[in-house]
Amino acid sequence: MLVTGASRGIGRAVATAFAEGGDRVAIHHRGSAPLAEQLRDALPGEGHIVVQADVADPDAVRAMVDGAAERLGGLDVLVNNAGVYTPHPVLETSYEQWQQQWRRTLDTNLIGAANAIWCAARHMRERGGRIVNVSSRGAFRGEPGQVAYGASKAGLNSLTQSMAVALAPYGIAVAAVAPGYVETDMTNEHLKSERGADIRAQSPFNRVARADEIAAAVHWLASPAAEWASGTIIDLNGASYLRT
């Protein structure tokens, strides 16, 4: 199985959960080889590998997915976790910066995931498989300071549902998880700031998620028992946002 953005945070927890379940894992990173290699060496089991790519680069994505499948002897699970989250408030960002942020965010969070699915599906079409996309609560409640991020995750949800229909005849189930705040490198700056208490108070549990809680849901969605959940987007936000 292949996890993008696996060197830290949610991706690291997902890779660990699958390795603990007996899977061989391809650990993807963009530019953090030492972390990825450290994780590979720490995972239980044998045969784990490290793959590198900028998921915003279509050719790099294809080489990464095909390379992982070749080295693992096939590919039955893809977890699209890689993503970028950069503030760009509309009235505080230059037009040039605005364009840059939109291009980079969509190319990474949405188009990169779509390209990985295209590539992975060709390895799964004869054997079936599972694809799990890591979306966000922000796709539903909005991201006023990171609008491209929220839009990219909303697009990822739509991609998830379209692919669930398109790939079901081949035994490939596609689903997504939509976390709220999670304790990761990406959110530590916010959680340790003066805003930390307010962020935790968004949930009636008065905390944010642990990465292993997200990984547990991803692991289930990739299991044989979860085929009938194809097309599902699971909210993992501790009741901090309830959608209808």
C-alpha positions in Angstrom: 0.0 0.0 0.0 1.1 3.6 -0.7 0.6 6.6 1.6 1.4 10.0 0.3 2.7 12.6 2.7 3.7 9.8 5.1 6.8 11.2 6.7 4.9 13.0 9.4 1.6 13.8 11.0 -1.5 11.9 9.8 0.4 10.1 7.0 2.9 8.8 9.5 0.1 7.5 11.7 -1.6 5.9 8.7 1.6 4.2 7.6 2.1 2.9 11.1 -1.4 1.5 11.4 -1.1 -0.4 8.1 2.3 -1.8 9.0 1.0 -2.9 12.4 -1.8 -4.7 10.5 0.8 -6.7 8.5 0.9 -4.6 5.3 4.0 -3.6 3.4 4.0 0.2 3.1 5.4 2.7 0.5 6.2 5.8 2.5 6.0 8.9 0.2 7.7 12.2 0.9 8.4 15.3 -1.1 11.6 16.6 0.6 12.0 14.9 4.0 14.0 11.8 3.2 15.5 11.4 6.7 12.1 11.4 8.3 10.7 8.9 5.8 13.7 6.6 6.2 13.5 6.8 10.0 9.8 5.8 9.8 10.6 2.9 7.4 13.2 1.6 9.8 10.9 1.9 12.8 7.8 0.2 11.3 7.0 -3.3 12.3 7.4 -6.0 9.6 9.6 -6.1 6.6 9.6 -4.9 3.0 8.6 -1.2 3.6 10.0 1.3 1.1 10.5 5.0 0.7 9.3 6.8 -2.5 9.8 10.5 -3.4 7.8 12.9 -5.5 6.4 16.4 -5.7 2.7 15.4 -6.1 2.1 18.7 -7.9 4.3 17.3 -10.8 2.2 14.8 -12.9 5.2 13.0 -14.2 6.7 12.6 -10.8 3.4 11.2 -9.5 3.2 8.6 -12.2 6.8 7.5 -11.6 6.2 7.3 -7.9 3.0 5.2 -8.1 4.4 2.9 -10.8 7.6 2.5 -8.9 5.9 1.7 -5.6 3.7 -0.9 -7.3 6.8 -2.5 -9.0 8.8 -2.6 -5.8 5.9 -3.9 -3.6 4.8 -6.5 -6.2 1.4 -4.7 -6.8 -0.7 -2.0 -5.3 -4.0 -2.6 -3.5 -4.4 0.5 -1.3 -3.7 4.2 -2.0 -4.1 6.8 0.7 -4.0 10.4 -0.7 -2.8 12.4 2.4 -0.2 14.8 0.9 -1.3 18.4 1.1 -0.4 22.0 1.6 -2.0 24.6 3.9 -0.8 28.1 3.5 -2.5 31.3 4.7 -3.5 33.7 2.0 -6.2 36.1 3.3 -7.9 37.7 0.3 -7.4 41.3 1.2 -3.9 40.8 2.6 -2.4 38.9 -0.3 -1.1 40.4 -3.5 -2.6 39.3 -6.8 0.6 37.5 -7.7 0.7 35.7 -4.4 -3.0 34.8 -4.7 -2.4 33.1 -8.1 0.7 31.3 -6.7 -1.2 30.0 -3.7 -4.2 28.8 -5.7 -2.0 27.0 -8.3 0.2 25.3 -5.7 -2.7 24.3 -3.5 -4.9 22.9 -6.2 -2.0 21.2 -8.0 -1.0 19.4 -4.8 -4.2 18.8 -2.8 -6.6 18.1 -5.7 -4.9 17.5 -9.0 -2.1 15.6 -7.4 -4.6 13.3 -5.7 -6.5 12.8 -9.0 -3.3 11.9 -10.8 -2.4 9.4 -8.1 -5.8 7.8 -8.4 -5.5 7.6 -12.2 -2.1 5.9 -11.9 -3.1 3.6 -9.0 -6.4 2.5 -10.7 -4.4 0.9 -13.5 -2.6 -1.4 -11.0 -5.9 -2.2 -9.2 -8.3 -2.8 -12.1 -7.6 -6.5 -12.3 -7.4 -7.2 -8.6 -9.6 -4.6 -6.9 -8.4 -2.2 -4.3 -9.1 0.7 -1.9 -8.5 4.4 -2.3 -8.9 6.7 0.8 -8.6 10.5 0.4 -7.8 12.7 3.4 -10.1 15.7 3.1 -10.9 18.3 5.8 -13.7 19.8 7.9 -12.8 23.0 6.1 -14.4 21.6 2.9 -17.7 22.1 4.6 -17.4 25.0 7.0 -15.0 27.1 4.9 -11.5 28.3 5.3 -11.6 32.1 5.2 -7.8 32.5 5.7 -6.9 29.6 3.4 -9.6 29.7 0.8 -7.7 27.6 -1.8 -7.2 24.9 0.8 -11.0 24.7 1.6 -11.8 24.7 -2.1 -9.3 22.0 -2.8 -10.7 19.7 -0.1 -14.3 20.3 -1.4 -13.1 19.3 -4.8 -11.4 16.2 -3.3 -14.7 15.2 -1.8 -16.4 15.5 -5.2 -13.5 13.6 -6.7 -14.0 10.8 -4.1 -17.6 10.4 -4.9 -17.1 10.4 -8.7 -14.3 7.9 -8.5 -16.4 5.7 -6.2 -19.0 5.3 -9.0 -16.4 5.1 -11.8 -14.2 2.4 -10.1 -16.8 0.2 -8.3 -17.2 -2.1 -11.4 -13.5 -3.0 -11.0 -13.8 -3.8 -7.3 -12.2 -0.6 -6.2 -13.8 1.3 -3.3 -13.1 5.0 -2.8 -13.9 6.9 0.3 -12.6 9.9 2.3 -12.1 11.1 5.9 -12.6 14.8 6.8 -10.7 15.6 10.0 -11.0 18.8 12.0 -7.9 20.0 13.9 -5.4 17.2 14.5 -2.2 17.3 16.5 0.4 17.4 13.7 3.4 19.5 12.6 1.0 21.5 10.4 -1.2 22.6 13.3 1.3 22.8 16.2 1.9 26.5 15.6 -1.8 27.2 16.0 -2.4 24.9 19.0 0.5 26.4 20.9 -0.5 30.0 20.3 -3.0 32.0 22.2 -5.7 30.6 19.9 -5.0 27.0 21.2 -7.6 27.1 23.9 -10.2 28.4 21.5 -9.3 25.8 18.9 -9.7 23.0 21.5 -13.0 24.5 22.7 -14.5 24.1 19.2 -15.2 20.4 20.2 -17.3 19.6 23.2 -14.6 17.1 24.1 -12.4 20.2 24.6 -9.5 18.7 22.6 -8.3 18.1 19.1 -7.8 14.8 17.4 -4.8 12.5 17.7 -3.3 11.4 14.4 -3.8 7.7 15.3 -7.6 8.4 15.6 -7.6 9.5 12.0 -5.4 6.6 11.0 -7.8 4.1 12.5 -10.7 5.3 10.3 -8.5 5.2 7.2 -7.4 1.7 8.1 -11.0 0.5 8.4 -12.0 2.2 5.1 -9.3 0.3 3.4 -10.4 -3.1 4.8 -12.5 -5.7 3.0 -15.3 -5.1 5.4 -15.7 -1.4 4.2 -16.5 -1.9 0.6 -20.1 -0.8 1.2 -18.8 2.5 2.5 -17.5 3.4 -0.9 -18.4 7.0 -1.7 -18.6 7.9 2.0 -17.0 11.0 3.5 -16.5 10.4 7.2 -16.4 13.4 9.5 -13.7 13.2 12.1 -14.0 16.4 14.0 -15.2 15.6 17.5 -18.6 17.2 16.9 -16.9 20.5 16.3 -18.9 21.0 13.1 -22.1 19.2 12.3 -23.3 19.2 8.7 -26.7 18.1 7.3 
